[in-house]
Every structure is written in structure tokens, then in C-alpha cells.
Amino acid sequence: MATSFSENELNILRKKFYGKFYTIKANMSFAEKLINKILIYNYLFKFTLINIKRKIFRVFKFNLSKKNEIQDFNFSINLDDGYIEKASKELQSKGYLFIENFFEEKSHENLLKSWPNINYFDHVKKITKNYNVGFQYKENNFAKIFNNFSKYNGFYKAYELLISNELKKFYNKLLLFENQNYLITNISSSMATDGDSLICHQDGIINSENINPYKCIYFVDGYEQNPILGGATGLYNENNFDSPIFIPKSIRNSLIIFANSKQFSHGFKTIDCPKGIYRKTINFQLIRSQIS
């Protein structure tokens, strides 16, 4: 859950999404409060209709989920043990890590070819998190979220890799310095396009030494000509976009990992890209296993 964001940044988003007639001040008249409520409900109603339309699409299965099936192709990452050892030291030192060319080239190509239609994603009805989210994986719901997809579909295969022992070995080697076993949780995918944004914020953290989560954002594709304008999630010292620590230089087949315990502020500015281009990501967390 997003916390610790700037009131100034929030007010900018209120004006952007609710409209220029939205009033921002301490003491409002009854009429101003009423107009604000109407503008908020109008915003919510707009995206409720969009999500209903998309759900109808999914119910009637107007999809091409079997296109680009990849019989007997195993997805894999593009990192050897030598690289992982160096990357582990960097992650321990900085608290964050950026990896380019994360998936093997053919795996990434197959994932792009089979990426789902926008109608498989729901628009988040928050001005602080204004983009589309879908395929939210939790334990034992794999079959449910992929009920319209062939097991040979590239997108299905990518998720299959994420929950595999192969990837578990990778991230436990990467986090070897923690002296704990880690597991992957809260996998989801997103699509964002021109006008979408994510407020600069911190994540709410469970206060337990047994959790110590790492947030991971795998950038599948996006406006590579200008990643900052294309939705590159950056890390910041403050809860605004004026104090960058690190901003990814690529949002195509790249991965950023950062420790939530470091309380990095993160987010992406309003996307400004040509029509039809989407920032596509797969997001997940790594948390300490409760089983020793």
C-alpha cells in the first residue's frame, strides 16, 4: 500500500484527474465540497464502466490466447553464477540493483508476442496509482488466473518460470548475504500508457524482521526512446521526483530490485509517449520464508 507521499504531489494529481474545477483549500463552502464529490464520483464512474466493459470481454472470451504458442520451449533468465555473485554484492551495498537483459533473448521475444490484450487488465481506480493491473498471482490460484490461456502461451510460461525452482535458486543466490531463504509473492502484471502515473511514495512495510521484503519490477517493454517519459520507476531520496537516487535507463527486458526496508521513495512521472505504446511490467516481491 502506498504511504508517505507528498500532499503537493497529491494535489497535482487531484487537479489532473478530477478536473480544473476541483477545489483545493482548507475551508471549503458546501457548494465546493459538493462539486468535489461529484468530480470524484465522475472519475470513479468512468473507470468502473471501463472495467465492466473489460470483464464482459473476458467472460465472452474474445481473445487470441492460443496465438504464438511455443511448444516445448522453456523460458530462462540470462544470468550466470559469476554475474549473480557480483550483482549480490552490489545489492547488499546499495540496497538496490538494476539488471539489463534479464530474460534470455528468445524468452523475452516470446513473452512480447504473447502479451495479453489490455482488456485482460483492470484499471486501478486511484489517482495515486493510475494504470492497469491484472494476473495477480497468489498461492494456489495459478489455474484460475490463466483459465483462458494455453499452457504453451508465452505469458503463461513467464509466470511458470517466476514460481519455478530455477528462479528460486537465482534470487536466493542473489540474496545470499541475508543468510535466509526467500520466496516469491504477490506477482502481478501491469500496463500503463500516455497520461498514466504512479505517485512518488513508500510501500507500507510489515514491521517484522522475518519479512524484510525486496520489491522487484521487471520491465517487459515500453517507450524505450525516453524511459523517464515512458514510466521508468525511479528511486528517490524524498517523496517527490526532484531527488533521484536511480532511474532505469532501459524499460525493455530489465529488472530493478530494491529493499523495502531501506524506505526508498519510488514512482514514475506521468507517461508522455505516442499513442498505442504501453509500459508493460511484471511485478513481484521477495520475502523471507517462515520455514527454516
Solvent accessible surface area in square Angstrom, and as a share of the most:
residue,aa,sasa,rsa
1,M,178,0.80
2,A,35,0.27
3,T,41,0.24
4,S,64,0.41
5,F,65,0.27
6,S,20,0.13
7,E,105,0.47
8,N,101,0.52
9,E,30,0.13
10,L,19,0.09
11,N,33,0.17
12,I,95,0.48
13,L,13,0.07
14,R,58,0.21
15,K,82,0.35
16,K,79,0.34
17,F,38,0.16
18,Y,33,0.13
19,G,25,0.24
20,K,155,0.66
21,F,143,0.60
22,Y,22,0.08
23,T,30,0.17
24,I,65,0.33
25,K,108,0.46
26,A,100,0.78
27,N,133,0.68
28,M,55,0.25
29,S,58,0.37
30,F,162,0.68
31,A,57,0.44
32,E,42,0.19
33,K,104,0.44
34,L,86,0.43
35,I,79,0.40
36,N,8,0.04
37,K,122,0.52
38,I,98,0.50
39,L,34,0.17
40,I,50,0.25
41,Y,143,0.54
42,N,96,0.49
43,Y,10,0.04
44,L,60,0.30
45,F,125,0.52
46,K,112,0.47
47,F,17,0.07
48,T,44,0.26
49,L,88,0.44
50,I,47,0.24
51,N,15,0.07
52,I,84,0.43
53,K,121,0.51
54,R,24,0.09
55,K,97,0.41
56,I,93,0.47
57,F,39,0.16
58,R,50,0.18
59,V,108,0.62
60,F,128,0.53
61,K,122,0.52
62,F,130,0.54
63,N,38,0.19
64,L,134,0.66
65,S,12,0.08
66,K,147,0.62
67,K,96,0.41
68,N,67,0.34
69,E,60,0.27
70,I,23,0.12
71,Q,111,0.49
72,D,125,0.65
73,F,49,0.20
74,N,122,0.63
75,F,11,0.04
76,S,35,0.23
77,I,25,0.12
78,N,81,0.41
79,L,29,0.14
80,D,97,0.50
81,D,90,0.47
82,G,43,0.41
83,Y,86,0.33
84,I,9,0.04
85,E,107,0.48
86,K,152,0.64
87,A,5,0.04
88,S,13,0.08
89,K,129,0.55
90,E,67,0.30
91,L,2,0.01
92,Q,102,0.45
93,S,94,0.61
94,K,100,0.42
95,G,2,0.02
96,Y,27,0.10
97,L,3,0.01
98,F,30,0.13
99,I,0,0.00
100,E,75,0.34
101,N,90,0.46
102,F,1,0.00
103,F,1,0.00
104,E,54,0.24
105,E,139,0.62
106,K,92,0.39
107,S,0,0.00
108,H,14,0.06
109,E,65,0.29
110,N,10,0.05
111,L,0,0.00
112,L,40,0.20
113,K,97,0.41
114,S,4,0.02
115,W,19,0.07
116,P,9,0.06
117,N,75,0.38
118,I,37,0.19
119,N,22,0.11
120,Y,20,0.07
121,F,0,0.00
122,D,45,0.23
123,H,14,0.06
124,V,28,0.16
125,K,83,0.35
126,K,111,0.47
127,I,14,0.07
128,T,19,0.11
129,K,68,0.29
130,N,5,0.02
131,Y,19,0.07
132,N,6,0.03
133,V,18,0.11
134,G,9,0.09
135,F,19,0.08
136,Q,106,0.47
137,Y,29,0.11
138,K,134,0.57
139,E,142,0.64
140,N,140,0.72
141,N,33,0.17
142,F,35,0.15
143,A,83,0.64
144,K,155,0.66
145,I,34,0.17
146,F,6,0.02
147,N,111,0.57
148,N,25,0.13
149,F,20,0.08
150,S,19,0.12
151,K,118,0.50
152,Y,60,0.23
153,N,2,0.01
154,G,0,0.00
155,F,0,0.00
156,Y,35,0.13
157,K,26,0.11
158,A,0,0.00
159,Y,0,0.00
160,E,71,0.32
161,L,10,0.05
162,L,5,0.03
163,I,65,0.33
164,S,35,0.23
165,N,114,0.58
166,E,80,0.36
167,L,1,0.01
168,K,92,0.39
169,K,132,0.56
170,F,11,0.05
171,Y,7,0.03
172,N,28,0.14
173,K,92,0.39
174,L,0,0.00
175,L,1,0.00
176,L,130,0.65
177,F,49,0.21
178,E,30,0.13
179,N,132,0.67
180,Q,89,0.40
181,N,83,0.42
182,Y,0,0.00
183,L,63,0.31
184,I,21,0.10
185,T,29,0.17
186,N,80,0.41
187,I,1,0.00
188,S,18,0.11
189,S,0,0.00
190,S,1,0.00
191,M,7,0.03
192,A,0,0.00
193,T,32,0.19
194,D,73,0.38
195,G,26,0.25
196,D,11,0.06
197,S,4,0.03
198,L,18,0.09
199,I,4,0.02
200,C,0,0.00
201,H,7,0.03
202,Q,36,0.16
203,D,21,0.11
204,G,41,0.40
205,I,48,0.24
206,I,117,0.60
207,N,152,0.78
208,S,45,0.29
209,E,150,0.67
210,N,90,0.46
211,I,29,0.15
212,N,25,0.13
213,P,7,0.05
214,Y,9,0.03
215,K,45,0.19
216,C,1,0.00
217,I,7,0.04
218,Y,4,0.02
219,F,0,0.00
220,V,0,0.00
221,D,30,0.15
222,G,11,0.10
223,Y,39,0.15
224,E,64,0.29
225,Q,146,0.65
226,N,56,0.29
227,P,20,0.12
228,I,78,0.40
229,L,66,0.33
230,G,1,0.01
231,G,0,0.00
232,A,4,0.03
233,T,0,0.00
234,G,0,0.00
235,L,0,0.00
236,Y,7,0.03
237,N,103,0.53
238,E,97,0.44
239,N,47,0.24
240,N,40,0.21
241,F,33,0.14
242,D,125,0.65
243,S,24,0.16
244,P,74,0.46
245,I,62,0.31
246,F,50,0.21
247,I,46,0.23
248,P,2,0.01
249,K,143,0.61
250,S,11,0.07
251,I,0,0.00
252,R,104,0.38
253,N,10,0.05
254,S,0,0.00
255,L,1,0.00
256,I,0,0.00
257,I,2,0.01
258,F,1,0.00
259,A,2,0.02
260,N,7,0.04
261,S,62,0.40
262,K,113,0.48
263,Q,82,0.36
264,F,25,0.11
265,S,3,0.02
266,H,1,0.01
267,G,0,0.00
268,F,2,0.01
269,K,84,0.36
270,T,56,0.33
271,I,3,0.01
272,D,85,0.44
273,C,13,0.08
274,P,69,0.44
275,K,202,0.86
276,G,59,0.56
277,I,51,0.26
278,Y,60,0.23
279,R,11,0.04
280,K,38,0.16
281,T,0,0.00
282,I,1,0.01
283,N,31,0.16
284,F,10,0.04
285,Q,40,0.18
286,L,2,0.01
287,I,36,0.18
288,R,40,0.14
289,S,25,0.16
290,Q,121,0.54
291,I,141,0.72
292,S,146,0.94
